[in-house]
Amino acid sequence: MTTTAQICPLCNDTGWKEIGDGRERRVTRCDCQRRDYLQKLLERARIPDRYAHCELSNYDVLPGQFERVQSLALIAAKGFADNYPTEDRNGLLFVGSIGVGKTHLSVGILKELIQTKSVAGLFYDYRELLKEIQNSYNSSVATTEMQVLRPVFEAEVLVLDELGAVKPTEWVWDTVSHILNTRYNDKRTTVFTTNFPDQPPSGSSDDSERSRAFRATREETLGDRIGERMRSRLHEMCRVVNIQGEDFRTKFRSASLR
């Protein structure tokens, strides 16, 4: 079955429409051109299909003990999109446990900026980005490291999801440092999400058996995962927004099985 492409009734797909009458008659860019341009920006943003529905308008603030903190997170996200661009801390860091809506708000911001301000944005999962960079070192792959990183460096707005989700190594720290420092120096806007508490690394010099046991059982922090120097740089780049709540995905999956 074939489908016939719709022709714009205003410009007959020429990209130009006539407005006014008589001597006031003139031509101007058709609205369909802007719609097409915004659609291309959305496609180039690489938003995963599973988050394609996410908008600031459909972020659910659930009633209960976490209602206020989730409402404040939504207000922060809307304010960030409405006031973009700003000179002061041109980024956000959403911190919270799995399933509280950090990615939803980040994608909502990105889509809002694309649709209302024609911003060229990009979404990347932190793990997938590092995999792509590592894969570029394979001699059988045509893509180079810089071809992967250039869009990340140059995107007007970057959403980097799941920061810290890869086990830290010297290479990971160097790569994260390169990305953050480049965007910081170029004053690019970055929105991050992380599941790790925004706390410094353990950094304990106590090597007693008790101390080792404590470090083995304590919850890892963002400082543990990306290093304290880069965590400090994040604070220069971003406003930190903490989100608490139940795991939306687990909650609704459980409800659907009842």
Secondary structure as a PSIPRED ss2 file (coil, helix, strand):
# PSIPRED VFORMAT (PSIPRED V4.0)

   1 M C   1.000  0.000  0.000
   2 T C   1.000  0.000  0.000
   3 T C   1.000  0.000  0.000
   4 T C   1.000  0.000  0.000
   5 A C   1.000  0.000  0.000
   6 Q C   1.000  0.000  0.000
   7 I C   1.000  0.000  0.000
   8 C C   1.000  0.000  0.000
   9 P C   1.000  0.000  0.000
  10 L C   1.000  0.000  0.000
  11 C C   1.000  0.000  0.000
  12 N C   1.000  0.000  0.000
  13 D C   1.000  0.000  0.000
  14 T C   1.000  0.000  0.000
  15 G C   1.000  0.000  0.000
  16 W E   0.000  0.000  1.000
  17 K E   0.000  0.000  1.000
  18 E E   0.000  0.000  1.000
  19 I E   0.000  0.000  1.000
  20 G C   1.000  0.000  0.000
  21 D C   1.000  0.000  0.000
  22 G H   0.000  1.000  0.000
  23 R H   0.000  1.000  0.000
  24 E H   0.000  1.000  0.000
  25 R C   1.000  0.000  0.000
  26 R E   0.000  0.000  1.000
  27 V E   0.000  0.000  1.000
  28 T E   0.000  0.000  1.000
  29 R E   0.000  0.000  1.000
  30 C C   1.000  0.000  0.000
  31 D H   0.000  1.000  0.000
  32 C H   0.000  1.000  0.000
  33 Q H   0.000  1.000  0.000
  34 R H   0.000  1.000  0.000
  35 R H   0.000  1.000  0.000
  36 D H   0.000  1.000  0.000
  37 Y H   0.000  1.000  0.000
  38 L H   0.000  1.000  0.000
  39 Q H   0.000  1.000  0.000
  40 K H   0.000  1.000  0.000
  41 L H   0.000  1.000  0.000
  42 L H   0.000  1.000  0.000
  43 E H   0.000  1.000  0.000
  44 R H   0.000  1.000  0.000
  45 A C   1.000  0.000  0.000
  46 R C   1.000  0.000  0.000
  47 I C   1.000  0.000  0.000
  48 P C   1.000  0.000  0.000
  49 D H   0.000  1.000  0.000
  50 R H   0.000  1.000  0.000
  51 Y H   0.000  1.000  0.000
  52 A C   1.000  0.000  0.000
  53 H C   1.000  0.000  0.000
  54 C C   1.000  0.000  0.000
  55 E C   1.000  0.000  0.000
  56 L H   0.000  1.000  0.000
  57 S H   0.000  1.000  0.000
  58 N H   0.000  1.000  0.000
  59 Y C   1.000  0.000  0.000
  60 D C   1.000  0.000  0.000
  61 V C   1.000  0.000  0.000
  62 L C   1.000  0.000  0.000
  63 P C   1.000  0.000  0.000
  64 G C   1.000  0.000  0.000
  65 Q C   1.000  0.000  0.000
  66 F C   1.000  0.000  0.000
  67 E H   0.000  1.000  0.000
  68 R H   0.000  1.000  0.000
  69 V H   0.000  1.000  0.000
  70 Q H   0.000  1.000  0.000
  71 S H   0.000  1.000  0.000
  72 L H   0.000  1.000  0.000
  73 A H   0.000  1.000  0.000
  74 L H   0.000  1.000  0.000
  75 I H   0.000  1.000  0.000
  76 A H   0.000  1.000  0.000
  77 A H   0.000  1.000  0.000
  78 K H   0.000  1.000  0.000
  79 G H   0.000  1.000  0.000
  80 F H   0.000  1.000  0.000
  81 A H   0.000  1.000  0.000
  82 D H   0.000  1.000  0.000
  83 N H   0.000  1.000  0.000
  84 Y C   1.000  0.000  0.000
  85 P C   1.000  0.000  0.000
  86 T C   1.000  0.000  0.000
  87 E C   1.000  0.000  0.000
  88 D C   1.000  0.000  0.000
  89 R C   1.000  0.000  0.000
  90 N C   1.000  0.000  0.000
  91 G E   0.000  0.000  1.000
  92 L E   0.000  0.000  1.000
  93 L E   0.000  0.000  1.000
  94 F E   0.000  0.000  1.000
  95 V E   0.000  0.000  1.000
  96 G C   1.000  0.000  0.000
  97 S C   1.000  0.000  0.000
  98 I C   1.000  0.000  0.000
  99 G C   1.000  0.000  0.000
 100 V C   1.000  0.000  0.000
 101 G C   1.000  0.000  0.000
 102 K H   0.000  1.000  0.000
 103 T H   0.000  1.000  0.000
 104 H H   0.000  1.000  0.000
 105 L H   0.000  1.000  0.000
 106 S H   0.000  1.000  0.000
 107 V H   0.000  1.000  0.000
 108 G H   0.000  1.000  0.000
 109 I H   0.000  1.000  0.000
 110 L H   0.000  1.000  0.000
 111 K H   0.000  1.000  0.000
 112 E H   0.000  1.000  0.000
 113 L H   0.000  1.000  0.000
 114 I H   0.000  1.000  0.000
 115 Q H   0.000  1.000  0.000
 116 T H   0.000  1.000  0.000
 117 K H   0.000  1.000  0.000
 118 S C   1.000  0.000  0.000
 119 V C   1.000  0.000  0.000
 120 A C   1.000  0.000  0.000
 121 G E   0.000  0.000  1.000
 122 L E   0.000  0.000  1.000
 123 F E   0.000  0.000  1.000
 124 Y E   0.000  0.000  1.000
 125 D E   0.000  0.000  1.000
 126 Y H   0.000  1.000  0.000
 127 R H   0.000  1.000  0.000
 128 E H   0.000  1.000  0.000
 129 L H   0.000  1.000  0.000
 130 L H   0.000  1.000  0.000
 131 K H   0.000  1.000  0.000
 132 E H   0.000  1.000  0.000
 133 I H   0.000  1.000  0.000
 134 Q H   0.000  1.000  0.000
 135 N H   0.000  1.000  0.000
 136 S C   1.000  0.000  0.000
 137 Y C   1.000  0.000  0.000
 138 N C   1.000  0.000  0.000
 139 S C   1.000  0.000  0.000
 140 S C   1.000  0.000  0.000
 141 V C   1.000  0.000  0.000
 142 A C   1.000  0.000  0.000
 143 T C   1.000  0.000  0.000
 144 T C   1.000  0.000  0.000
 145 E H   0.000  1.000  0.000
 146 M H   0.000  1.000  0.000
 147 Q H   0.000  1.000  0.000
 148 V H   0.000  1.000  0.000
 149 L H   0.000  1.000  0.000
 150 R H   0.000  1.000  0.000
 151 P H   0.000  1.000  0.000
 152 V H   0.000  1.000  0.000
 153 F H   0.000  1.000  0.000
 154 E H   0.000  1.000  0.000
 155 A C   1.000  0.000  0.000
 156 E C   1.000  0.000  0.000
 157 V E   0.000  0.000  1.000
 158 L E   0.000  0.000  1.000
 159 V E   0.000  0.000  1.000
 160 L E   0.000  0.000  1.000
 161 D E   0.000  0.000  1.000
 162 E C   1.000  0.000  0.000
 163 L C   1.000  0.000  0.000
 164 G C   1.000  0.000  0.000
 165 A C   1.000  0.000  0.000
 166 V C   1.000  0.000  0.000
 167 K C   1.000  0.000  0.000
 168 P C   1.000  0.000  0.000
 169 T C   1.000  0.000  0.000
 170 E H   0.000  1.000  0.000
 171 W H   0.000  1.000  0.000
 172 V H   0.000  1.000  0.000
 173 W H   0.000  1.000  0.000
 174 D H   0.000  1.000  0.000
 175 T H   0.000  1.000  0.000
 176 V H   0.000  1.000  0.000
 177 S H   0.000  1.000  0.000
 178 H H   0.000  1.000  0.000
 179 I H   0.000  1.000  0.000
 180 L H   0.000  1.000  0.000
 181 N H   0.000  1.000  0.000
 182 T H   0.000  1.000  0.000
 183 R H   0.000  1.000  0.000
 184 Y H   0.000  1.000  0.000
 185 N H   0.000  1.000  0.000
 186 D C   1.000  0.000  0.000
 187 K C   1.000  0.000  0.000
 188 R C   1.000  0.000  0.000
 189 T E   0.000  0.000  1.000
 190 T E   0.000  0.000  1.000
 191 V E   0.000  0.000  1.000
 192 F E   0.000  0.000  1.000
 193 T E   0.000  0.000  1.000
 194 T E   0.000  0.000  1.000
 195 N C   1.000  0.000  0.000
 196 F C   1.000  0.000  0.000
 197 P C   1.000  0.000  0.000
 198 D C   1.000  0.000  0.000
 199 Q C   1.000  0.000  0.000
 200 P C   1.000  0.000  0.000
 201 P C   1.000  0.000  0.000
 202 S C   1.000  0.000  0.000
 203 G C   1.000  0.000  0.000
 204 S C   1.000  0.000  0.000
 205 S C   1.000  0.000  0.000
 206 D C   1.000  0.000  0.000
 207 D C   1.000  0.000  0.000
 208 S C   1.000  0.000  0.000
 209 E H   0.000  1.000  0.000
 210 R H   0.000  1.000  0.000
 211 S H   0.000  1.000  0.000
 212 R H   0.000  1.000  0.000
 213 A H   0.000  1.000  0.000
 214 F H   0.000  1.000  0.000
 215 R H   0.000  1.000  0.000
 216 A H   0.000  1.000  0.000
 217 T H   0.000  1.000  0.000
 218 R C   1.000  0.000  0.000
 219 E C   1.000  0.000  0.000
 220 E C   1.000  0.000  0.000
 221 T C   1.000  0.000  0.000
 222 L H   0.000  1.000  0.000
 223 G H   0.000  1.000  0.000
 224 D H   0.000  1.000  0.000
 225 R H   0.000  1.000  0.000
 226 I H   0.000  1.000  0.000
 227 G C   1.000  0.000  0.000
 228 E H   0.000  1.000  0.000
 229 R H   0.000  1.000  0.000
 230 M H   0.000  1.000  0.000
 231 R H   0.000  1.000  0.000
 232 S H   0.000  1.000  0.000
 233 R H   0.000  1.000  0.000
 234 L H   0.000  1.000  0.000
 235 H H   0.000  1.000  0.000
 236 E H   0.000  1.000  0.000
 237 M H   0.000  1.000  0.000
 238 C C   1.000  0.000  0.000
 239 R E   0.000  0.000  1.000
 240 V E   0.000  0.000  1.000
 241 V E   0.000  0.000  1.000
 242 N E   0.000  0.000  1.000
 243 I C   1.000  0.000  0.000
 244 Q C   1.000  0.000  0.000
 245 G C   1.000  0.000  0.000
 246 E C   1.000  0.000  0.000
 247 D C   1.000  0.000  0.000
 248 F H   0.000  1.000  0.000
 249 R H   0.000  1.000  0.000
 250 T H   0.000  1.000  0.000
 251 K H   0.000  1.000  0.000
 252 F H   0.000  1.000  0.000
 253 R H   0.000  1.000  0.000
 254 S H   0.000  1.000  0.000
 255 A H   0.000  1.000  0.000
 256 S H   0.000  1.000  0.000
 257 L C   1.000  0.000  0.000
 258 R C   1.000  0.000  0.000
